[in-house]
Amino acid sequence: MSAKVFKGNFTQQEPIPEAAIERAVAVMRSGRLHRYNVAEGEISETVLLEQQFSEYMGGGYCLAVTSGGYALTTALRAYGVKPGEPVLTNAFTLSPVPGAIQGAGGRPILVEVTDDLVIDLADLERKIASTKSRVLMLSHMRGHIVDMDALMRIADRHGVAVIEDCAHTMGGFLARHEKRPARPRRLLQHADLQARELGRGRFHHLTRCRADGTGDDPLRLLHAL
């Protein structure tokens, strides 16, 4: 399989399709702009978004919130990050990521990156050992994706929870699957919680539980709000 090269512009979005504009106008005309102002028996647009996005990503729980930073902070609160607790994150990132760690009361610990701009797994192990951190907030910055199988082996070995910031990789697949090499795997099927972005900061961001293992608990998100 030949590699596909992205030739778009990372900083300029494509025009919103006419059908999407018409749908947005229809929602505004309905007056149902929030999840809580629907009539009896009516399903809000927000809930429909959560349901459809969850189905698109293969199941699990989904929560739409107001911003990427809030999604990341909610994920950290769901894991009970305590004041001053060290939280690991890759050094190649944007300020909202360490900002979310601080917003949740944690202390950002930057992990080195490789020449390929992904998290350095050797330094990750060193930082886990030196800080005793129990949470890694992994940012797939600009679509640069580390070997997730190798990273999760490290995390599982040390009992570290992984929260993925998938704002730049929503809907992405890995080309290989360690257990089923012929079948690609969505990114969400690795970590415990994900934060994903719709509209490059304009609309909803999503914090999402993994569909298997310890992440499959909607009460985590409810308690974090």
N, C-alpha and C positions, 0 to 999 in steps of 0.2 A: 504494500500500500504506500503510495507516494505521499509525502507530507504536503499539506496545504499551507500556503503562506498567506497570512493576513495582509491585505493591501488597503484596508480602510484607514480611517483617521480616528485615533483614540480620543481626541479632544473635541471632535465635532460630530454630533449625532445626526442620524439620517432623519429626513422629514417624517412626521407622524402620518400614517396612511389616512386617507379620507374616511374610511370605514371606522377607524378608531376615533377620529374627531367627531363624527356623527354620533357614535355611541356615548362619548363623553358629554356631548350637548344633550342627548336624551336623558342621561342621568341627572344633569343639572335641571332640566325642565321638570323632572319628576319630583324634585325637592327632597329626595332620599339621599342626602349627602353623607350620612354617618351610619355606623353600624347599629346605633341604638334608636333611630327615629322611624322604624318601619311599623307598618300596620300588623295586626294579629295575623299570624300565618304567613307573613311575607318574609322572604329571605333577603337580607341586605346584600348590596353589591360587594361589600367587603368580605362577607362570609362566602359568597360565590367565588371571589378571587382566591380565598384561602383554600377552598375545596378543590377548585380546578388546578391550582398550582400544586397542591399536594398530589393529585392524581397524575399530573404531568411529570412530577419528580419520582413517582413510583410508590407513594404511600407515606404514612407517618403523619405527624401533627405539624400544623402550620399556623403561624400567628403573624398578621399584618400589623405593623407599627408605623410610626411617622418618619423615621430617619434611620440611616445606617448606623450612626452612633448609638441611637437608642436600642437598635436590634442587638448590637454587640454588648452593650451594657446589660441588657436584659439576659442575654446568654450567660454572662459572668455572674449575675445575681442568681440565676437559676442553679449555678454550681456553688453558691454560698461563699463567694470570695470575700474574705475578711479584710478589715482595714489594715493596710500595710503589707498584705500578702503578696509575695512575688508572683507575677504572671509573665510567662515567656511569650515573646513574639519576635518574628523575623525583622531584621533591621531595615530591609527594603520594604517600605510601607508608606502610608499616608498618616498625617497627624490624628485623624479620627480614631485610629486603632489604638495607639497608646493613650489617646485622650479618653477612650471608652474604658480602658483599664483603670485609669485614674478616677474616672467618674464613678466607677463601681467600688472605689476605695482601695484598689490594688496598686501595686508598684510595678511598672513596666521593666522587664529585663530583656534587653535586645540580644538576639542571637545572630551571629554572623551569617552572611550569605555567600554563596559561591560565585564564580565568574558567570554562571548561567542565571544569576539573580534569584535563585531559590535558596531556601533555608539550608544552612550547613549542618548536616546530620551529626557530624563529629562534634561540632561546637554545641549542638543541642544536647547531646549526652553530657558534655562537660557542664553545661549550665544547669541541667537537671540535678546533677550530683552536687554542684556547689551551692545552689539556691534551695534545693529540696522543694522546688515548685511542683504543684499538683495540677496545673492548668497551662496549656499552650494555646494561645490565640494565633492561628496560622492564617496569614493573608496571602492569597494567590494574586499578588500584585501584578497588574498588567497582563494577567493570564499566564504567568510563569508558574508552572506546577511541578512541585517536587515529586520524587518517587514516593507515592502515598503508602504503598505496601511496606516499604522500608521504614518510613516514618511511624506508621502505626505499630510496627513491631517494637520499635523503641518505646513508644508511648505505653503500650501494653506491658512491656517488661518492667517499666518503672511506675506503673499505675498513674499515668498522667492523662487527664481528660483533654481532648482536642476539640477546640471550637474553630470552625472554618469561616473565614471572611471570604465569601464567594461572590462578592459584588462584581468582580471582573470575569467570572467564569460561570455565570448562571446557565444551567442546562448543559454544561460541559461534560464530556465523557473522557475517560482514560482509554487509550488504545488497547491496553491489555488488562487482564484480570488474573491475579496470581493463582486463584483456584480454578478459573475457567478461562484459559488464555485466549480462546477463540471468541470470547464474548466481552465486548466493552462494558465498562461500568461507570455509572454516573458518579460525580464527585461526592454527592451527599451520602453515598453508601460506605463512607469511611468513618467520619468523625461522629462525635456525640451530638453536637449542635452546629447548625450552620446559620450564617446571616447572608441573605441574598438581596440584591438590589434590583428594583424595577425603575427604569427611567433616569439613571445616572443622577440620583439625588432629588428628582422632581416628585416622585409619587411614593409608593409604599416600599418599605424594606421588610424583609421577612426573616424571622428567627425560627428555625425549624429543628425538630427533634429527629434523630435517626430512627429508622423504622425497625431496628432490631437492637437487642441488648439494653444497656442501662439508659440509653437516650429515649426509649419509648415510654415516656411518662409526661402526659400533658400538664400535670399538676406542677411540674418544675417551672414551666412558663407562667402559669397562673400565679404561683407564689412569688415569682420574680417581679411582677408588675406592681 
